[in-house]
């Protein structure tokens, strides 16, 4: 009698994880990628690998917050000694009682100045200027009042956006310590897929090849390449996974081939490779047959269902948290918004449905069968509807930002 060898199944503890637990497990599984120092111009969209601190006080000197007159320590009128503009410096010594200097916003305030009187509140005749007596320190930004030297400005794990780039530049940084974008290669499986034009009978137009690269960009990753892999002959996927170069990618995303059908090869491939299973199937609908594993060479493999909407749900469930973990970002907290509408729950499973959000409540958009992206294309978010949801209850939302 011939005994057919079968691949070892993943541990039972990994199967049908609750949706929220699957997100958390995918996020905590990886160690962050090694840090790099990059110029500010190349840091946008990356993630801080260390605390950003200011190397000097901010502002670095007492500076005028208004155009007007910096006045000495006594009521006016004041004798105007000169002018100081932004980028210049006052060299006339300490202001005494009855003395003033015309000053521009951003200019260094002379020593001895009590306050700055806005230009529109003053009257000037010759070298004398008069105006209301200001409170001490009025319209002066004191050195270090925004942040003293060494103050933390942003924690590690912060996404580098435009404002943070401006803050880093203003505080004197030329480079930033960041985690690079994880590199992701995509393997789209299926003999039925066609990639241009209208599909013929028996064929399906590939939606995931165009969908995934921009989605990965929004999630903080970088797509290296997209390959289309046939279901037949058996072993085609294993050949693609093991022969395509690993050094150019940190993660491989496989679409389709994640179930247990005759042409589904991914689970067998991972078992034969002695992969470390992190998630094998999630208690959600759609997107149940999704998975996350790590090969012995530390390469990550994410399996997404072949149906486009189910794959989108699975990408937000496992791929987005994995990329966040690789970049050292925290797992985003999900806003909980009241959800209204005629929604059927799924016993024992979280349902992910596309919704619009008007600021007060979320409402189903419809058009979200596993293979149909119409609702997701129009939605603001995906609502994670738990099995025990009741109409009007707050529900976690995954915001669709791209």
C-alpha positions, 0 to 999 in steps of 0.5 A: 500500500502506498502512503501519500505524504501530506504537508503538516497542518498549521497549529490549531491555535492559529486557525480562525483567529478573531478578527481583532486578534489577527490584526494584533498578531500580524502587527507584533510578529515582525521586528522593525526593519533596521534604521537608516539616516536619510536627508529630509528630502527623502524622508517623507512618508517614512517612519521615525526610528528614534525620538526626534529632539531639538538640538537647540532652543526653539526659538533660538533667541528672543524674537518679535511676534509683530511688526512694531516697536520694541520698547524699553522698561518705562512708559512712552513716548519713546525715542526711536534709536534705529531699526532691526529687521528679520535676519539682522541684529541689533548692535546698539546695546541695551534699551533703557527707559524711554528708548525704542527700536522699530522692529519687524516680525521675526527680528531679534529683540534687543536686550532690555526690551519690555515688550513690542507694541504693534505698529497699528497701535502707535503714532510716530512723529520724527524720532518719537513714538507713542502708544499704549503701555504694553504688558511685560513680554507682550508680543515677544517670543522668548528663547526656548519658550516653544521647546528647550534644547533637547526637548522631544518633538516626536516619538519613534514610530511617528510617520514623517509628514509635511509638518514633521519635515518642517519641524525637523528643518526648523529645529536644525536637522538635515537628516532623520533616522527612519525605518525604510518602506518594507519592500513587497513583491506580489504574486497573482495566481489563477489560470482564469485571469486575463490582464487586458481588455474585456474577459472572454467567457471563462476568464476573469479580469485581474483586479488585484494586480492594479489594486495592490501596488497603490494600496501597499504604498498607502499602507507604508510599503513599496511594491518591487514587482508584480508577477502572474503565476498559473495554477497549473502545473502543480508546483508553479507557485512554489517555483515562483516563491523560491526562484524569484530573488528574496534580497529585493523584498521583505514580504511576498503577497500571494493572491488566490491559492489560499484555500484548500481546493485542488489548485490551491498550493500556498498552504502546502508550499509553506508546510513543505518549507517548514514555515512559521505560521502566525495566522491561518484563517481569520473569523471574518467575512469575507476574507476567511482564508487568509494567512500570514507565515514566515519562511526560515530565511525570515521572509514574510508571506501574506496570503490573500483570497483571490476574490477582489473585495475579500482580498481587500479586507484581508489586506487591511486585516493582515498586510497593513498591520504587518507593514506597520510592525516592520516600520515600527509604527503602532497599530492604528487605533480604530475610531468607533462610530455608530453604525445604522442600517439593515445589516445582517451579522455573521454568527461567530465572525466579524463582517467587514462592510463598506460604509459612508461616514457623515461625521455622526454615523456610518451607513452601509454603501452596499455592493460588497459581494466577495468578488465585487469592489463597487461598494469599497470604491465608493466608501469612506471606510470598512466597518468591522461588524462584530457578531453581537452587533445591534443597530446603532451601536458604535463599530470600529472603522478602518478608514480607506485613505487610498 
